[in-house]
């Protein structure tokens, strides 16, 4: 896979580097397949019950990966219209996890995705599906203009800027 890093907005709760309460995650896309991946190692501040990662945090991370998969597929930012999460096992603190998301259907006004969260042995602990709606062209320009440009994300930024008519 030829992975490239996706950009972020500074205040995003998942990927924003300037959000003091955020997860500060880095997301990557395979330019050929459109599969989005994200390494995630939950910390003690992410628990619900003692030692178990809060389901809302897990759903949030899966939503972020799936919205990026939808966004990359259509080269236009999307918003979540529906999110379904299936917790197969409790996600326990103490090790690296891998999030993966992909598009399974793409229509002009609705993009359907699937996502998984797996442990370091590739065992799927949580699966998800989502339906994402592309934003208007005007809204897309506004969102793209809020993305932080960094050397690691310059390649994906250029693609998104060109699609929005900004580059």
ZAMARGU-4260 file (C-alpha; in steps of 0.2 Angstrom, whole numbers, plus 5000, padded with zeros to 4 digits):
<rodrens>
0) 5000/5000/5000 | 5006/5018/4996 | 5000/5027/5011 | 4999/5046/5012 | 4994/5056/5027
5) 4978/5065/5027 | 4977/5083/5033 | 4968/5089/5049 | 4959/5104/5056 | 4968/5112/5071
10) 4953/5110/5083 | 4946/5093/5078 | 4943/5081/5093 | 4950/5067/5083 | 4964/5073/5072
15) 4966/5091/5078 | 4984/5094/5085 | 4979/5110/5094 | 4964/5103/5103 | 4970/5100/5121
20) 4955/5088/5124 | 4958/5079/5107 | 4965/5062/5102 | 4978/5069/5091 | 4977/5055/5079
25) 4985/5054/5062 | 4975/5046/5048 | 4982/5039/5031 | 4975/5034/5015 | 4980/5022/5002
30) 4979/5032/4986 | 4976/5017/4975 | 4962/5008/4985 | 4955/5023/4995 | 4957/5013/5012
35) 4960/5024/5027 | 4970/5018/5041 | 4974/5025/5058 | 4985/5018/5072 | 4976/5021/5089
40) 4983/5017/5106 | 4970/5022/5119 | 4975/5030/5136 | 4968/5029/5153 | 4959/5045/5150
45) 4948/5036/5136 | 4940/5023/5148 | 4922/5020/5152 | 4923/5006/5165 | 4940/5003/5173
50) 4952/4997/5160 | 4939/4997/5146 | 4939/5010/5132 | 4923/5020/5131 | 4912/5015/5117
55) 4909/5033/5112 | 4928/5036/5110 | 4929/5020/5099 | 4913/5026/5088 | 4921/5043/5086
60) 4937/5036/5080 | 4928/5024/5068 | 4917/5039/5062 | 4933/5049/5058 | 4941/5035/5048
65) 4925/5032/5038 | 4921/5050/5035 | 4939/5052/5028 | 4936/5036/5017 | 4920/5044/5010
70) 4928/5061/5008 | 4943/5054/4999 | 4932/5044/4987 | 4922/5059/4982 | 4935/5072/4984
75) 4923/5082/4994 | 4920/5083/5013 | 4906/5073/5020 | 4895/5073/5035 | 4888/5058/5044
80) 4870/5053/5041 | 4870/5037/5049 | 4883/5027/5060 | 4881/5009/5066 | 4894/5001/5078
85) 4895/4983/5083 | 4906/4980/5098 | 4911/4962/5096 | 4923/4962/5112 | 4927/4975/5125
90) 4942/4985/5120 | 4955/4984/5134 | 4968/4997/5137 | 4986/4991/5135 | 4991/4990/5117
95) 4991/4997/5099 | 4975/4996/5089 | 4972/4998/5070 | 4957/5007/5063 | 4953/5004/5044
100) 4939/5011/5034 | 4933/5009/5016 | 4919/5014/5004 | 4908/5000/4999 | 4895/5010/4989
105) 4897/5028/4981 | 4883/5038/4974 | 4883/5056/4971 | 4873/5060/4986 | 4877/5046/4998
110) 4893/5036/5001 | 4892/5020/5011 | 4907/5014/5021 | 4913/5000/5033 | 4926/5001/5046
115) 4935/4990/5059 | 4945/4992/5074 | 4957/4978/5077 | 4970/4973/5090 | 4989/4970/5086
120) 4985/4952/5081 | 4972/4958/5068 | 4958/4952/5078 | 4942/4963/5074 | 4935/4970/5091
125) 4923/4982/5084 | 4915/4984/5067 | 4905/4999/5060 | 4895/5005/5045 | 4891/5022/5040
130) 4882/5033/5027 | 4890/5049/5023 | 4883/5064/5013 | 4894/5076/5003 | 4893/5094/5008
135) 4889/5108/4996 | 4903/5114/4985 | 4903/5131/4995 | 4904/5122/5011 | 4918/5110/5004
140) 4928/5126/5000 | 4926/5132/5018 | 4931/5116/5025 | 4946/5114/5014 | 4952/5131/5018
145) 4953/5127/5037 | 4964/5112/5034 | 4982/5114/5041 | 4996/5112/5029 | 5011/5102/5034
150) 5024/5094/5024 | 5018/5076/5029 | 5000/5081/5022 | 5005/5091/5007 | 5001/5078/4994
155) 4983/5075/5000 | 4981/5093/5003 | 4985/5097/4985 | 4972/5084/4979 | 4958/5091/4990
160) 4962/5109/4986 | 4962/5105/4967 | 4945/5096/4969 | 4938/5111/4978 | 4944/5123/4965
165) 4957/5131/4976 | 4974/5125/4969
</rodrens>
